[in-house]
């Protein structure tokens, strides 16, 4: 059985850029011969925006509004006011300092590791990436080997689709395979990889690592050459190369903290 795990971060949606040296897979077509239509990004729907007078009285809110964002209030958490900023289909949560002179954009976690920001936006349609996959025979009243009458089979099987792209392999070929989409320089990707390593080493699963560039807007374009470098390696060498890139990234980030302005040197 094959599964896939997309690695995603809550925040402004980013475009996953494939390496230019890797040809794109042929599109999978439906029975009619036409390519299935992709759904348009969902724009979260909210209540009334913050009043103009309230925005004008806050330097932090004024800065956010000056970028063309619509601002909505969320529930305050741990003494910080929360604001949902939306511009078209892009959105992000900001936390305001008590003096309203600064804003912090990102995700809030509590002492137990619970994602507070996810709870705050979970009721907003389109804010949480959601995948629904109901293959034939998975209905509540279905039996193995018998097509379900409750749901129609999907037009495209996502596992079959991802099998057509370039990926690296780590682990035994006889183990169940998990497809893992990663950005080589994303800390969430590296943390997930570290958590899955024991299962790979014990032979309980095999990782199919699919490099994509997601964080270019945060690291001045460093993710794209890192993903291209991984894709240039042989499948069973890709994980080892990712470890080298991650080690180099940590060294460069440490150097950048000691010498501001050198972040652009990463992976060059």
C-alpha positions in Angstrom: 0.0 0.0 0.0 1.3 3.5 -0.9 0.6 6.7 1.0 1.7 10.3 0.6 2.3 13.0 3.2 2.3 16.6 2.0 4.4 18.8 4.3 2.7 22.2 4.7 3.0 25.3 6.9 0.2 27.5 8.1 0.7 31.0 6.7 0.8 32.7 3.3 0.3 30.0 0.7 3.4 29.6 -1.5 3.9 28.1 -4.9 5.7 24.8 -5.0 8.2 25.2 -7.8 9.6 22.1 -9.4 13.2 22.0 -10.5 13.7 23.2 -14.0 16.0 20.3 -14.8 13.3 17.7 -14.1 10.7 17.3 -16.9 7.1 17.4 -15.7 5.1 14.2 -15.8 2.4 13.7 -18.4 -1.0 14.7 -17.1 -3.3 11.9 -16.1 -6.5 12.2 -18.0 -10.0 11.1 -17.2 -12.0 8.4 -19.1 -13.2 11.0 -21.5 -9.6 11.9 -22.5 -9.7 15.4 -21.0 -7.5 16.5 -18.2 -9.4 16.9 -14.9 -10.1 20.5 -13.9 -8.2 21.8 -10.8 -10.3 23.6 -8.1 -9.7 27.3 -7.7 -8.0 28.3 -4.3 -10.6 28.8 -1.6 -10.8 32.4 -0.3 -11.7 32.3 3.4 -15.0 34.0 4.3 -15.0 36.2 7.4 -17.3 38.6 9.3 -17.0 42.4 9.3 -13.5 43.9 8.9 -11.9 46.0 11.6 -13.3 49.6 11.7 -11.1 52.2 10.0 -10.9 54.2 13.2 -9.5 51.2 15.1 -6.9 50.6 12.3 -5.9 54.3 12.3 -5.3 54.2 16.0 -2.9 51.3 15.8 0.5 51.7 14.0 0.8 47.9 13.6 -2.7 47.6 12.0 -2.0 50.7 9.9 1.1 49.0 8.5 -0.9 45.8 7.6 -3.7 47.7 6.0 -1.3 49.8 4.0 -0.3 46.6 2.1 -3.9 46.1 0.9 -4.9 43.5 3.4 -8.4 43.2 4.9 -8.1 42.8 8.7 -10.4 40.7 10.9 -10.2 40.2 14.7 -9.6 36.8 16.2 -9.7 35.7 19.8 -6.9 37.0 21.9 -4.5 34.4 23.2 -1.9 34.6 26.0 -2.2 38.4 26.3 -1.7 39.0 22.6 -4.4 40.4 20.2 -4.8 38.3 17.1 -5.6 39.6 13.6 -6.4 37.6 10.5 -5.1 39.5 7.4 -6.4 38.5 4.0 -5.5 39.7 0.5 -7.3 37.8 -2.2 -6.6 34.1 -1.6 -3.5 34.8 0.6 -3.9 35.1 4.3 -1.9 35.1 7.5 -2.4 35.5 11.3 -0.6 38.3 13.1 -0.2 38.9 16.9 -0.1 42.5 18.1 2.2 43.6 20.9 0.4 45.4 23.8 1.6 48.8 22.7 0.4 48.2 19.1 3.8 49.3 17.8 4.7 45.9 16.3 3.1 42.8 14.9 4.3 39.2 14.9 3.3 37.1 11.9 3.3 33.3 12.3 2.0 30.4 14.3 1.5 30.4 18.1 2.3 27.2 20.1 1.6 26.6 23.8 3.9 25.0 26.3 2.5 21.5 25.4 3.3 21.9 21.7 -0.4 22.6 20.8 -1.0 24.7 17.7 -3.1 27.6 19.0 -3.2 29.4 15.6 -4.7 26.4 13.9 -7.6 26.4 16.4 -8.1 30.1 15.9 -8.6 29.8 12.1 -10.1 26.3 12.0 -13.6 27.7 11.6 -12.7 29.9 8.6 -13.5 28.1 5.3 -10.4 27.6 3.2 -7.9 28.5 5.9 -6.9 24.9 6.7 -5.6 22.9 3.7 -7.9 19.9 3.3 -7.7 16.8 1.1 -10.6 14.5 0.6 -10.0 11.2 -1.0 -12.8 8.6 -1.2 -11.8 5.8 -3.5 -14.2 3.2 -4.7 -15.1 0.6 -2.1 -14.4 2.9 0.9 -18.0 3.8 1.7 -19.5 3.0 5.1 -21.5 0.1 3.7 -18.9 -1.2 1.2 -17.3 -4.6 1.2 -13.7 -5.4 0.1 -13.7 -5.9 -3.7 -17.1 -4.4 -4.2 -17.5 -0.9 -5.7 -19.3 1.5 -3.4 -22.7 2.8 -4.4 -22.3 5.7 -2.0 -19.4 7.5 -3.8 -18.0 7.6 -7.3 -14.3 6.8 -7.8 -12.0 9.8 -8.0 -11.0 11.1 -11.4 -7.3 11.0 -10.5 -5.6 8.7 -8.0 -3.1 11.0 -6.1 -0.8 8.2 -5.3 -0.6 7.2 -9.0 0.0 10.8 -9.9 2.9 11.2 -7.5 4.5 8.0 -8.6 5.1 9.7 -12.0 7.4 12.4 -10.5 11.1 12.2 -9.6 11.7 11.2 -6.0 14.4 9.7 -3.7 14.2 6.5 -1.8 15.3 5.6 1.7 14.6 2.3 3.4 13.9 -1.3 2.3 12.1 -1.7 -1.1 9.9 -4.4 0.6 8.5 -2.0 3.2 5.3 0.1 2.8 6.1 3.3 0.9 5.2 6.8 2.2 5.5 9.7 -0.3 6.8 12.7 1.5 6.8 16.2 -0.1 9.5 18.3 1.4 11.4 21.6 1.0 15.1 20.8 1.6 15.4 24.0 3.8 12.1 23.8 5.6 12.5 23.1 9.4 9.1 21.4 9.5 10.3 19.0 6.7 13.5 18.2 8.5 11.7 17.6 11.8 9.2 15.2 10.2 12.1 13.4 8.5 13.8 13.0 11.8 10.6 11.6 13.4 10.2 9.0 10.6 13.9 7.8 10.5 13.4 5.2 13.3 10.5 3.6 11.3 12.7 3.6 8.2 15.7 2.1 10.0 13.5 -0.7 11.5 12.1 -1.6 8.1 8.6 -0.6 8.9 8.4 1.9 6.0 10.2 3.3 3.0 10.3 7.0 2.3 9.8 8.4 -1.2 11.2 11.9 -0.8 9.8 14.5 -3.3 11.8 17.7 -3.2 10.0 21.0 -4.1 10.9 24.6 -3.5 8.3 26.3 -1.2 10.3 28.7 1.0 12.1 30.8 -1.7 10.2 33.9 -0.5 11.7 33.4 3.0 15.3 32.4 2.1 16.0 34.6 -0.9 15.5 31.8 -3.5 17.8 29.3 -1.7 15.2 26.5 -1.8 15.1 26.1 -5.6 18.8 25.3 -6.0 18.6 23.0 -3.0 15.7 21.0 -4.5 17.5 21.0 -7.9 20.6 19.6 -6.3 18.6 16.8 -4.6 16.9 15.9 -7.9 20.3 15.6 -9.6 21.2 12.7 -7.3 20.4 9.1 -7.7 17.2 8.0 -5.9 19.0 6.1 -3.1 21.5 9.0 -2.6 18.9 11.7 -2.3 18.4 11.4 1.5 22.1 11.6 2.2 22.4 14.7 0.1 19.5 16.2 1.9 21.3 15.7 5.2 24.4 17.5 3.7 22.2 20.4 2.5 20.5 20.7 5.9 23.9 20.7 7.7 25.2 23.4 5.3 22.0 25.4 5.8 22.5 25.4 9.6 26.1 26.5 9.2 25.1 29.3 6.8 22.3 30.5 9.1 24.7 30.5 12.0 27.2 32.5 10.0 24.5 34.9 8.9 23.6 35.6 12.5 27.2 36.5 13.2 27.6 38.5 10.0 24.3 40.1 9.0 23.8 40.5 5.2 25.3 37.1 4.3 22.1 35.2 4.1 22.2 35.4 0.3 25.4 33.2 0.3 23.4 30.2 1.3 24.1 27.3 -1.0 25.9 29.5 -3.5 
